[in-house]
């Protein structure tokens, strides 16, 4: 049961900010440390309410230079706290191809 003290929810939950890089949108989710990474991504996609293929996306923690890709691990196990700035971004970035003049046959 959640309690309210001084206008704040007192239930062990906290606010996690996640930048969705494809959309350049920051979403705020209320989470608890025992929430697993798969659950965080599910809550995020549901909050976005946009029908896209998110299968190549994962949570990236730039400050720690670390992917949070183990869906069954919890935020506590990764030591993610309220001050973390996470990104929901493709794991496999498209690399632009360049054509060298020597490849053009001239």
N, C-alpha and C positions, 0 to 999 in steps of 0.2 A: 504494500500500500504506500502510495506517495504522499508525502506531507508537503505543505507549503509554509516556508518560513521567510519572512521579509520579501515576499513576492517571488521567491526562488523555489523550484522543485527540489525536494530533498529525498531522493530515491536512489542515490548512487550513480545516476546517469549524468552525462556531460555532453557538451556540444562539440562535434567534430566537423571541421570545414574541409571540403574536398573540391578541388578544381577539376572540372571535366574539360580536358584540354581540347577535344574535338569541337566543343561548343563554346569554349571560353566562358563557361558559366561556373560560378562557385555555389555549391549546395551545402546547406547546413543540416546535419543529421543529429538527433539526440540518441546517444548510444550508451552502453555500459561496457566495462572492460571484459566481461565474459561473452560478448557478442563475437561470433566467429567471422573471419574475413569474408566468407561467402555470403553471410547474412548482411554484412555492411554493403557489399556490392549489390545485393538484391534490393535492399532498402533504397540505395542510391538510384538504381535504374527505375524502380517504381516511382520515386519522387520526380525523376526527370519526365516520366510519362511520354517518352518519345520512342516510337517503334523503329529501332535501328539494330543492326547486328553488333552486339557488344562482346561477342565471343573472344576476340583477340585483346580485349581490354583487361587491365589489372590495376591494382593500387600500387603507386610508386611513391616512395618517401624520399624526396630529393635531399633533405638534410642529412639523412643516414645513407644515401646512395644505395637504396635497397628496395627490391620488389617485395610486396606482401602477397605472395602468390599461393601460399598454402591455405586453401579455402577452409580447412578444419581448424586452423590455429586461431586463437582469439587475439583481440586487441591487447589484452594483458600479456600474452605470451610474446608478442612483438614489442612490448613496452610502449605502445602508442598511448599518448595521453592527450588531454584537451588542447595543448599548445602545438600539437603536430599539424603540419600543413601537408596534406596528402594530395596526390593527383590521380585521377582515373584516366588512364591513357593507353593507347595501343602498345602492346609489348613488342611488336615487330614493326618498326617504323619503315615507311616506304622510302627507299633511297632513290634520289633523282639520278638518272643516267645521263652521262655526258658523252658526247661523241668527239673523239680526238681527230684532228685533221689527218693523221696517219692511217686511221681506220676507214676513212671515206674513199680511199683508193686514188687519191690525187697525188 
